[in-house]
Amino acid sequence: MDQPRQEAVTWRNRALLLFDRIAMPVAVCDVYGAVLLANPAMAAECGTTPGRLRGCDVLDLFSPREATQVERIAEALRLRHRSRYQVSVCWEAPGGTERYGELTADPVSDTAEDTPALLVMLRVEGERAPSPAPPAEQDRVTPMEARILALLAAGATTARAARETGLTTDGVTYHLRRLSSRWHAANRTQLVARAYALGVLTPGVWPPEAPAAE
């Protein structure tokens, strides 16, 4: 291998080593947005490895918050403009947290006539916790059922639960049978345990109570 070529390979390897060590998420994409190369920080934001990102569309990984931004950038690239482009994006990080930030794309090429690649950098600005999933139909309880479950968790008998709620003992039993059927609970202990597991009753609170309805 001649000296100039050997030096070029050496500098390329050094650049790739530096690329992998950059803490900021960075990727190199073609002009259409397909990932050619990604560093570990970028892959971590997507919950995968750099190799698995190759060929993915960067706008499938990070959703633009304004479609018009992308349209303007695409038109500018078709006209071979070489400005720095910024897109506000959001994405789902590992664990389900929604993050938002900004993608910056810089066209790069050896000469002005070459079709540029895009050096894409991601700046994380913040995150939002995932919205809790709504309870399944079989897990929902009425305010009366929640009140009865709280009384049971506190050790109340059927008779006491009836007095506290203004129901008859048959009325309390009716609600408990319905809950036992929906939750496949064999006894009242299982009913109370399921109520805590589903968030119907608030853990760490005594006497037991259901969260306030929104």
Secondary structure, DSSP 8 states (H G I E B T S, - for coil): --HHHHHHHHHHHHHHHHHHH-SS-EEEE-TTSBEEEE-HHHHHHTTS-HHHHTT-BHHHHSEES-HHHHHHHHHHHHTT----EEEEEEEE-TTS-EEEEEEEEEEE-SSTTS--EEEEEEEEEEEE--------GGG---HHHHHHHHHHHTT--HHHHHHHHT--HHHHHHHHHHHHHHHT-SSHHHHHHHHHHTTSS-TT-SS-------
